[in-house]
Amino acid sequence: MTECINVCQLNDSDVYIGCHRTIDEITNEGLKKMSVMTLSKYKIVCRETKIETYEVTALTKEQALDYMMLDGTLKPVSSRLKVSTPVVTLVKDGEENG
């Protein structure tokens, strides 16, 4: 069996030009490899933070914050979503491993 050389183009006989294998050969090889692999459970945490900017007229910072928190009609002047890189951890025997 020849190795993959990343030239994934079929010829007229449905044989890959680079490795000279058929789709069936590649599929069967992949299934054989998968049969000896074990699956693991992973926990993926994605964090999204909504960042909103408000403009409030007030006497002090505390008063401005109170207006923003208590006034249900106040709309942000700008809003954007900050998405952090997902954190992937392996879950093994009921415990999380980093």
N, C-alpha and C positions, 0 to 999 in steps of 0.2 A: 504494500500500500504506500503510495507516495504522500508526502507531506504537503500541507497547504502552503502556497506561495503568494496568496492574495491576488490571484488573477481569476476572478470569479465571472467567467464568461463562457457560456455554452456554445459548442459548435453545432453543426447540423445534425449530428448523431446524439445530441443531448449528453455530451461528455464535456466536462470542464477543460478549457484550453490549458490552464496552468498546471493542474495536478493530474489530469487525465483520468479523473474519477467520475462516476455517474452520481446522480442525486441519491439513488438507493444506497450506494456504497457509503456516501457521506452520512446519510441518515442512520444507517445501521451502525456505523462506527460511533456516532454520537450517542445512540441508545445504549451501546455496550459500555461506554464511559459513564453514562448516567447511572447504570445499574450498580456500579461499585461506589458511587458517591453517596454520602449521607446528607440529608437535609437538615438545616439548622433554622431555628426561629430567631428572627431579628425584630427588634423594636426600633422604629424610626420616629423621631420627634422633629416636627417642623414647627418653627416659631415664626409667627407673623405679628408684627406690631403696627398698629395703625397710628400714624403720627398726624395730629391735627393742630393747626395753629389758629388761635382765636385773637381777636382784637377787642379789648374792653376798656371803656373809659371809667376810671375809678380814682379814688384818693390815694390808696395804698396797694401794695402787692396782695395783701391778705384780702382786701375788699374785692380786687379784681378776680382773685381765685374764687371767692364766695359767689360772685356774679356768674362766673363760668360754670361752677358746680350746680348752682341752684336754679338758674334761668333755663328752663326747658326750651325756650324759643331761640336761644343763641346758636348761630350757625358758624362753623369754622370758615376762615378766610382761605385756608389751604388745607389739603389733606393728601397724604401719600401712605403707601403701604411699604414697610420695610420687611423683607423676608431674609431670615438668617439661613445659613447653610444647614441642611438637615443633619442631625446627630444620629448615627447608627450604632446600636449596641447589640451584642449577642446575648440572647436569653438562653440560659442553660440550666437545667434542673431547677426551674423556678426562680433562679437568681439572674440578675443582669450583670454581665461582664463587659467592661469597656474595651 
